[in-house]
Amino acid sequence: MMKGFWRLMESVVAVTLVMVFLASAGSVYVAKPPETGVTARGQEMLRELDTRDELRPLAASGDYSAIDSMIDLPGYDHEVQICDFTGSCTGTYPEARNVMVSSYIISGYDEYEPLEIKLYIW
């Protein structure tokens, strides 16, 4: 009878130790989730640039740095890439953690040449 009791107690202690370890390790290694509305604000900025007829000529010429300089997201860093649909991209991909992406697709400028403008925010 006592042998079964001690096995039960040993199992309870083992489960408790595992739970404490997972709870403490999880809280240390899990990064804070980013603000949810940032990607929507990034896409809205790209849409606004397109409405003002500034985005398409810059994207068609591959001038990602000019597009990047027009983006204003206080408190966040950002980079811009311009990709065609063959997978070829110009611009830089950030070396950061918790990177969010706002993507905006245009059909081209003077002719049909679909491009995807990716705004990386971190």
C-alpha positions in Angstrom: 0.0 0.0 0.0 2.7 2.5 0.9 4.7 1.6 -2.3 1.8 2.8 -4.5 1.4 5.9 -2.4 5.0 6.9 -2.9 4.8 6.2 -6.7 1.8 8.5 -6.9 3.6 11.2 -4.9 6.6 10.8 -7.1 4.4 11.2 -10.3 2.7 14.3 -8.8 6.1 15.9 -8.0 7.5 15.1 -11.5 4.4 16.6 -13.3 4.7 19.7 -11.1 8.4 20.1 -11.9 7.7 19.8 -15.6 4.9 22.3 -15.5 7.0 24.8 -13.6 9.9 24.4 -16.0 7.6 24.8 -19.1 6.0 27.9 -17.6 9.3 29.6 -16.7 11.0 28.6 -19.9 8.1 29.7 -22.0 7.9 33.2 -20.5 11.6 33.8 -21.1 11.8 32.8 -24.7 8.5 34.0 -26.0 8.8 37.5 -27.5 6.1 40.1 -27.0 3.6 40.0 -29.8 3.6 43.0 -32.0 0.9 45.6 -32.2 -1.9 44.3 -34.4 -2.8 47.4 -36.3 0.7 48.2 -37.6 0.5 46.0 -40.8 -2.9 47.7 -41.6 -1.3 51.1 -41.2 1.6 50.1 -43.5 -0.8 48.9 -46.2 -2.9 52.1 -45.8 0.3 54.1 -46.3 1.1 52.2 -49.5 -2.4 52.6 -50.7 -2.2 56.4 -50.0 1.0 56.6 -52.0 -0.7 54.8 -54.9 -3.7 57.2 -54.7 -1.4 60.2 -55.0 0.2 58.6 -58.1 3.6 58.4 -56.4 3.9 54.6 -55.8 3.6 53.1 -59.3 6.3 55.1 -61.1 8.8 54.4 -58.3 7.9 50.8 -58.2 8.1 50.4 -62.0 11.6 51.9 -62.0 12.7 49.7 -59.0 13.4 52.7 -56.7 12.7 51.0 -53.4 14.7 53.5 -51.4 12.5 56.4 -52.5 9.4 54.5 -51.5 11.0 53.7 -48.2 11.8 57.3 -47.6 8.1 58.2 -48.0 6.9 55.8 -45.3 6.5 57.3 -41.9 5.8 54.9 -39.0 6.9 56.5 -35.7 8.4 54.0 -33.3 9.1 51.3 -36.0 11.9 50.5 -38.4 11.0 49.5 -41.9 12.4 48.3 -45.2 10.8 48.1 -48.7 11.1 45.4 -51.3 9.7 45.4 -54.8 9.1 41.9 -56.3 7.9 40.7 -59.6 5.9 37.6 -60.0 8.9 35.5 -61.0 10.2 35.8 -57.4 12.9 38.4 -58.2 13.0 41.2 -55.6 15.0 44.4 -55.2 15.5 46.0 -51.8 16.7 44.6 -48.5 15.1 42.0 -46.2 15.5 43.0 -42.5 17.7 40.9 -40.2 15.3 41.4 -37.2 12.9 39.4 -35.0 9.1 39.8 -35.2 9.0 41.3 -38.6 5.5 42.1 -39.9 4.8 42.5 -43.7 2.3 44.8 -45.4 2.0 43.7 -49.0 0.5 45.8 -51.8 0.1 44.6 -55.4 0.0 46.9 -58.4 -0.7 46.0 -62.0 2.1 48.1 -63.4 2.6 51.7 -64.5 2.4 52.3 -68.2 2.0 48.7 -69.2 0.8 45.5 -67.5 3.6 44.4 -65.3 2.4 43.2 -61.9 4.6 44.1 -59.0 4.3 43.4 -55.3 5.5 46.0 -52.9 6.4 44.5 -49.5 6.8 46.8 -46.5 8.7 45.0 -43.7 8.0 46.6 -40.3 9.7 45.7 -37.0 
